[in-house]
Amino acid sequence: MNQLLNDKFKNGLLPLKDFFIKYYNWLLILSVILILSSGYLLLLKPKYNSVTKAINDNKVLRSVMQENYIDRENYFNELTKLVDTYKSYAIGPEDIKRMNFILPAEKGDYIDTTNLLASIESLIKTSGLILNSLDVSYAKEIEKLPPFPSAPAANSPAPADENTLKDINKISINASVMGANYNGLKNLLNLIENNLRLIDINDINFSMDSETVSLRMSAYYMDSGANK
């Protein structure tokens, strides 16, 4: 009886033994692959992900630092230019002529608005619109502004001027314009903004039905203080 069981047990193991012998190399390779895969997933991959994240974070940090460096470099360049401009600041005859056009000087208590009104009328015509009315407020209605800051000392002296600038006066202008549309109004505002004469637009009322625009503006004059 025991001999019979032993024979059956041996006969059952023979096919399994033959299988392992026949496919030993393949089983060995598969085992190695499983071990390496498990080691990669459990050990190497987390480490790889950690290193990759650190590299990416470092790239982002370097990029931010480089942008910050460029911004600071641009800032210091602009600051250097500003300092150089300040150091070399000088007022010459041409600068004075330009300033006199931007901010004309008063003649005592009289303000000559002829050139100002002619300039505004020209800008309106250039923009393709029609001037309906143009009014200004005169000396008694002028609002006083804070004293105008004096210019930095020049390296070379400017031509002497008996009228030392003390402050700036503001005069109000009300204009009514006809034939207005979006493009015409836009052109007019651009012309006023880019005009050499210093003019501020305080209020705009645009009527689509009547195609009219009411503009409330301010212009500025130098107060020489000659008669004060």
C-alpha positions as CSV (number, residue, x, y, z in Angstrom):
1,M,0.0,0.0,0.0
2,N,2.8,2.4,0.9
3,Q,4.7,1.5,-2.1
4,L,1.7,2.3,-4.3
5,L,1.3,5.8,-2.7
6,N,5.0,6.5,-3.2
7,D,4.8,5.5,-6.8
8,K,1.8,7.8,-7.4
9,F,3.5,10.7,-5.6
10,K,6.7,10.3,-7.6
11,N,4.6,10.0,-10.8
12,G,2.8,13.3,-9.9
13,L,6.0,15.2,-9.2
14,L,7.7,14.1,-12.4
15,P,5.8,16.4,-14.8
16,L,6.3,19.3,-12.4
17,K,10.0,18.6,-12.2
18,D,10.2,18.3,-15.9
19,F,8.4,21.6,-16.3
20,F,10.9,23.5,-14.0
21,I,13.8,21.9,-15.8
22,K,12.5,22.7,-19.2
23,Y,11.6,26.3,-18.4
24,Y,14.2,27.1,-15.8
25,N,15.9,29.9,-17.7
26,W,12.6,31.6,-18.5
27,L,11.4,31.3,-14.9
28,L,14.7,32.7,-13.8
29,I,14.4,35.7,-16.1
30,L,10.8,36.3,-15.1
31,S,11.8,36.2,-11.4
32,V,14.6,38.7,-12.0
33,I,12.2,41.0,-13.9
34,L,9.6,40.8,-11.1
35,I,12.3,41.6,-8.5
36,L,13.6,44.5,-10.5
37,S,10.1,45.9,-11.2
38,S,9.2,45.6,-7.5
39,G,12.4,47.4,-6.5
40,Y,11.8,50.1,-9.1
41,L,8.2,50.7,-8.0
42,L,9.0,50.6,-4.3
43,L,12.4,52.3,-4.1
44,L,13.6,53.9,-7.3
45,K,10.4,55.5,-8.7
46,P,9.6,57.5,-5.5
47,K,13.2,58.7,-5.4
48,Y,13.1,59.6,-9.1
49,N,9.9,61.5,-8.6
50,S,11.4,63.4,-5.7
51,V,14.5,64.3,-7.7
52,T,12.4,65.4,-10.7
53,K,10.2,67.6,-8.5
54,A,13.3,69.1,-6.9
55,I,14.7,69.9,-10.4
56,N,11.5,71.4,-11.6
57,D,11.1,73.5,-8.5
58,N,14.7,74.7,-8.9
59,K,14.0,75.7,-12.5
60,V,10.9,77.7,-11.5
61,L,12.9,79.4,-8.7
62,R,15.7,80.2,-11.1
63,S,13.2,81.6,-13.6
64,V,11.6,83.8,-10.9
65,M,15.0,85.0,-9.7
66,Q,16.1,85.8,-13.3
67,E,12.9,87.8,-13.9
68,N,13.4,89.6,-10.6
69,Y,17.0,90.3,-11.5
70,I,15.9,91.7,-14.9
71,D,13.3,93.9,-13.3
72,R,15.8,95.2,-10.8
73,E,18.4,95.8,-13.5
74,N,15.8,97.8,-15.6
75,Y,14.9,99.8,-12.5
76,F,18.5,100.7,-11.8
77,N,19.1,101.6,-15.4
78,E,16.1,103.9,-15.4
79,L,17.2,105.4,-12.1
80,T,20.7,105.9,-13.5
81,K,19.3,107.7,-16.5
82,L,17.1,109.9,-14.3
83,V,20.1,110.8,-12.1
84,D,22.2,111.6,-15.3
85,T,19.3,113.7,-16.7
86,Y,19.0,115.6,-13.4
87,K,22.7,116.3,-13.2
88,S,22.9,117.5,-16.8
89,Y,19.6,119.5,-16.6
90,A,19.9,123.0,-18.1
91,I,17.4,125.5,-19.5
92,G,18.4,127.0,-22.8
93,P,16.7,129.5,-25.0
94,E,14.8,126.9,-27.0
95,D,13.5,125.3,-23.8
96,I,12.2,128.7,-22.7
97,K,10.4,129.3,-26.0
98,R,8.8,125.8,-25.7
99,M,7.8,126.5,-22.1
100,N,6.3,129.9,-23.1
101,F,4.1,128.1,-25.6
102,I,3.1,125.4,-23.2
103,L,2.5,127.9,-20.3
104,P,2.2,131.5,-21.7
105,A,3.0,134.3,-19.3
106,E,0.4,136.7,-18.1
107,K,0.8,140.4,-19.0
108,G,-0.1,142.0,-15.6
109,D,-3.7,141.2,-14.9
110,Y,-4.5,140.7,-18.5
111,I,-4.6,137.2,-20.1
112,D,-4.4,137.1,-23.9
113,T,-6.6,134.2,-24.9
114,T,-6.5,134.9,-28.6
115,N,-3.9,132.3,-29.5
116,L,-5.5,129.8,-27.1
117,L,-9.0,130.1,-28.7
118,A,-7.5,130.0,-32.2
119,S,-5.6,126.8,-31.3
120,I,-8.7,125.1,-29.9
121,E,-10.7,126.1,-33.0
122,S,-8.0,124.7,-35.3
123,L,-8.0,121.4,-33.4
124,I,-11.8,121.1,-33.7
125,K,-11.7,121.8,-37.5
126,T,-8.8,119.3,-37.9
127,S,-10.9,116.6,-36.3
128,G,-13.7,117.2,-38.8
129,L,-16.1,118.8,-36.3
130,I,-17.9,122.1,-36.3
131,L,-17.3,124.7,-33.5
132,N,-20.7,126.0,-32.2
133,S,-19.5,128.2,-29.3
134,L,-16.4,128.8,-27.3
135,D,-16.3,130.7,-24.0
136,V,-13.6,131.4,-21.4
137,S,-13.5,132.7,-17.9
138,Y,-11.3,135.7,-17.3
139,A,-9.0,137.0,-14.6
140,K,-11.3,137.2,-11.6
141,E,-12.5,133.6,-12.1
142,I,-9.0,132.1,-12.4
143,E,-8.3,129.5,-9.8
144,K,-4.9,129.7,-8.1
145,L,-2.8,126.5,-8.1
146,P,0.0,125.6,-5.7
147,P,3.4,127.2,-6.5
148,F,5.1,125.6,-9.4
149,P,8.2,123.6,-8.3
150,S,11.5,125.3,-9.3
151,A,13.8,123.6,-11.7
152,P,17.0,122.0,-10.5
153,A,20.1,124.1,-10.7
154,A,21.7,124.0,-14.1
155,N,25.3,123.3,-14.9
156,S,25.3,126.2,-17.3
157,P,23.3,129.3,-16.4
158,A,20.1,130.0,-18.3
159,P,19.6,133.5,-19.8
160,A,18.6,135.9,-17.2
161,D,14.9,136.7,-16.9
162,E,13.5,139.6,-14.8
163,N,10.2,137.9,-14.3
164,T,10.8,135.1,-11.9
165,L,8.0,132.4,-12.0
166,K,6.0,132.2,-8.8
167,D,2.9,130.2,-9.6
168,I,0.5,129.1,-12.3
169,N,-3.0,130.3,-13.0
170,K,-5.8,128.2,-14.4
171,I,-8.4,129.5,-16.8
172,S,-11.7,127.6,-17.7
173,I,-12.8,127.0,-21.2
174,N,-16.3,125.8,-22.4
175,A,-16.7,124.6,-25.9
176,S,-19.7,123.3,-27.8
177,V,-19.1,121.2,-30.9
178,M,-21.5,120.0,-33.6
179,G,-21.5,117.2,-36.1
180,A,-19.8,114.9,-33.5
181,N,-19.6,111.1,-33.9
182,Y,-17.4,108.6,-32.1
183,N,-14.4,108.8,-34.5
184,G,-14.5,112.6,-34.7
185,L,-14.7,112.9,-30.9
186,K,-11.9,110.4,-30.5
187,N,-9.7,112.3,-32.9
188,L,-10.4,115.6,-31.2
189,L,-9.5,114.2,-27.7
190,N,-6.3,112.8,-29.2
191,L,-5.4,116.1,-30.8
192,I,-6.0,118.0,-27.5
193,E,-4.0,115.4,-25.6
194,N,-1.0,115.5,-27.9
195,N,-1.1,119.3,-28.4
196,L,1.9,121.1,-27.1
197,R,-0.2,123.7,-25.3
198,L,-1.1,122.4,-21.9
199,I,-4.9,121.8,-21.9
200,D,-6.9,119.5,-19.5
201,I,-10.3,118.1,-20.3
202,N,-12.4,118.2,-17.1
203,D,-15.8,117.1,-18.4
204,I,-17.5,115.8,-21.6
205,N,-21.2,115.6,-22.4
206,F,-22.0,113.8,-25.6
207,S,-25.5,113.9,-27.1
208,M,-26.1,111.2,-29.7
209,D,-29.4,112.6,-30.9
210,S,-28.2,116.1,-31.7
211,E,-24.6,115.0,-32.4
212,T,-23.2,117.7,-30.2
213,V,-20.5,117.6,-27.6
214,S,-19.9,120.0,-24.7
215,L,-16.3,120.1,-23.4
216,R,-15.2,121.8,-20.2
217,M,-11.5,122.3,-20.3
218,S,-8.7,124.1,-18.4
219,A,-5.6,125.9,-19.7
220,Y,-2.7,127.3,-17.7
221,Y,-0.8,130.5,-17.6
222,M,2.4,131.6,-15.9
223,D,2.1,134.3,-13.3
224,S,5.2,136.4,-13.6
225,G,4.3,138.5,-10.6
226,A,5.5,141.6,-12.3
227,N,2.6,143.8,-11.2
228,K,2.0,142.1,-7.8
